Amino acid sequence: MERRTDAVELLDGPLEDQAALVGNLRDLGRINRRLGGADLSFAAIEALAAHRNDLTLLDVGTGAADIPLALIARARQRGRRLRAVGIDSRPEVLAAAVRLQPRIATEDGMELQVGDGRSLRYPDRSFDVAHASLVLHHLDPPDAVTLLGEMRRVARLGVVINDLDRTRLGWIGAWLVGHLLTGNRLTRHDAPLSVRRAYRATEMATMLRSAGLIPVRTIRGAFRQRYAIAAVPSTPNRDDTDGPDPDPHGAGDP
């Protein structure tokens, strides 16, 4: 199935309908919980930072911030500490996220900021891990590589990308989710289109390498409709030396 580049998701257009946006973020949160999106991110982050009891995370394109919130809660259950900054380029999305989950504004270890992942304002090595979930498929390759390069720049340990895989089964599943489990017009339109615009894991790995990153682990979701890739800088980009080493032979690549 060829990647579709001639259509735009509604989430990337005008967002005046706040109620529809809140409903869409609620749907995405449910999908992340029920289909293991947060689990994929956790496993990929562990591949980079299992040795850390105190971790900082930049979540690019955070949306409802449901994944960083889940990661914070999971770390807390394990006696660890995770502090996350979630950024989104659309202030309307962050306002909808707070409307959906007011506790975000006061959650210990969680901070929301407006920001574009393609031009991050943070200094080099500001965070341990830079993470993006369901973001890269919104971008064409040049912008995607730019975003990945910025994520590499600000991350000490590495980068985690969590996204859809462009498969026919994934498209069928997204269509069913959009038409049977919700009446939200944004979700109905965007869910199957997101799969058509998504990158295969091998394509994502190629873009990661173009951005100066080496994939070290790829984890597949249920039914293989989604994946998470943990990647480290091809040139060491961190002060600490006890993290995972790049694999020159590509072990764990998609």
N, C-alpha and C positions, 0 to 999 in steps of 0.2 A: 504494500500500500504506500503510494507516494505521499510525501508530506504536503499538506495543503497550505499554500501561502497567499491565496487570493481572497481570504475572508478574515474578518476581524471579530474577536469575541466581544460580546456586549459589555463585559467587565472592563474592556479597554476603551470604551467609548464614554459618552456623557453618563453621569451617575446622579441625576437629579432625584430619582425615585429612591429615597432613603429606605423605605419599608422593603422594597424589592431587594435592595443591597443587603440589608440585615438578614433577610430570608436566605439569600444566596450564601452569605457567610455561615449561617446556621447549617445549611445543607453541606457545605464543604467540611465543616467541623464534624458532622455526623459521618461523612465518608471517611475522613481521616481516622476516626475512632473505630468504625466498624470494619473497615477494610485494611487496617494496619498501617496507615500512613505514618502515625507517630512512632509505631514500633520500628518501621524501617529507618527513620531518622535516628532513633536511639541506638540501634545496632550499628549504623554507620559511624556515628559519633564515637561509640565505644571502640571502634577499630582504630580511631586516632587518639583517644584520650582515656582509655580504661585505667591508665596509671594515675589519673588526676582525681583528687577528691574535691577540688575547688576549680571550677571551670567557668570561663566567660564565653558567651555565644553571641554572635551577630546573626539575626534572622532577617534575611533580605526578602522583601515582598511578603511581609508577615501576615497580611490579611487580617483574620480574626485573632491572630496570635495564639490559636489553639494548640499548635505543636510546641512552641516554647513553653507555654503554660504546663502542658503535659510532661515535658522534659524536666521542668523545675520540680513538679510534684514527685516524679519518679526518683529524681536525685535525692530529694528530701527523705523519701521512704528508705533509701539506702544509706542514710547518714552522710550524704555528700551535699555539696552546695553548687548550684548552677545559677549564674546571673546572666540574664538575657536582655539584649536591646533589640527590639523589633522595629524595623523601618519599612515604610511603604511610601511610594511616590505620590499616592493619592490621599490627601487629608480626609476626603469623604470616606475612604475605606477605614481609616483609623477611628473616625467618629462613629461609624457604624459598628466597629468592633467593640467600642466602649458601651455603646447602646445595647449591644447583644449581651455583653458580659461586663457589667459595671465594675466588678472586682479587679479588672485589669489595671484600673487607675491606682489601686492601692496594693496590689500584689507585691510582696517582698521578693526582690530579685528580678522584676519585670519592668521594663521601661519602653515606651513607645515614642518614636520620633519620625518626622517626615524626612524622607531622603530617597535619592535615586541610586540604586545599586551600581549604575554605570559610572558614577562619579561620587564615590564615597568621601565624606569630609573627614574621616578618621585618619590619624597617623598610621604609618606602617606598624604592623604587629600589635594592633590595639586589642585584639581579641584572640582567644585560644583557637576557636573554630568559627568559620563563617559558613552559614547554612542557608539554603534556599529550597523551599518546597512548592511545587506546582507553579514555578515562576518562569523557568527557561523556555517552556513551549510558547510563551507569549512573544518571544523575541526571535528575530531572524539571526542567522549565524554571526554576522559581524558584531551586532549588539550583544549577543550571548557571550562571545569570546571577550568582549570588553568587560562585561559584568564579571565573568569568571576571573579575569585578570585583576580586577579591583578586589574581589573576594580573596584571592591569593595574597595580594599585597597587605591586607589588614589582618591576616590570620597567621598566628605563630605556628600552630600545629598542622592545619590543613583545612580543606573545604569539603562540605557534604552537599551533594545535589540529590534531591528526592523529586522524581517526576514520573509522569505517565510514559508507558511504552506504546508506540504506534503499531498496534496489532488489530486485526479484525475482531478477535474476541474482546479486546479492550473496548473497541468502538461499540459493539453490541451491548456490553455491560453498561457503558456510559449512557447509551440511548435508553436502556431500560431504567436506570437510576433516574434519569431526567424526566421520563414520561410516566413512570409507575409510582415513584416514591416521593414526588414533590410536584407542586403546581407552580413553583416559582419560575417566572419567564426567563430570568437570567440563567438559572441552572439548566433549564430545558434546552435552551439554545447553545450554551457554552459547553456543557458536559461532553457531548459527542464531538463537537468541533475541537475541543482541547486535545482529544486523542488524535484527530486528523492532523493537528499542528505539532504534535509531540515529536520528540527525537527518539530514535532507537538508542539502546544503551551503547552500541558501538559508535554511533554518531556523536553521542554525548562525550564518550571517551576521547574521540578525536578532537573535539572542541576544548576539552580540558587540557590536552597536551598542547594545543595551540596557545593556550593561556599560561603555559609554564607550569602545569600540574601533571602529576603522574597518578593515575588510578591505582589504588592498592587493594580495594575490596569493593565488590559489587554484590548487593543483596537484592533478591527478587521478592516481590510481594505475592500475595495469594493470586493464583491463576496467572501469575507472571504479567499482570497488566500494569505493573508499576515497579520501579526499582529505585534504589539509593546507591550512590557511588561515593566512597570516601577517597579523597585524593590529597597528596602531599606535594609541596613545591618541588620542582625538579632541581632547583638550586635552593639549598637550605635557607629558610626565611624565618628562622626562629632563634631565640636566644638559648633555650634549653636544648639539651642534646639527648634527653631520655625518651623522646617520642618515637613513633614508628619511622623506620627508614624507608626511603623510596626503593621500590623493587626494580632493578635495572632490567629484569627479564619479563616484566609485565605480568607477574603472577597476580591473579585476582582480577585482571582486566575483564571487561565483558567479552 
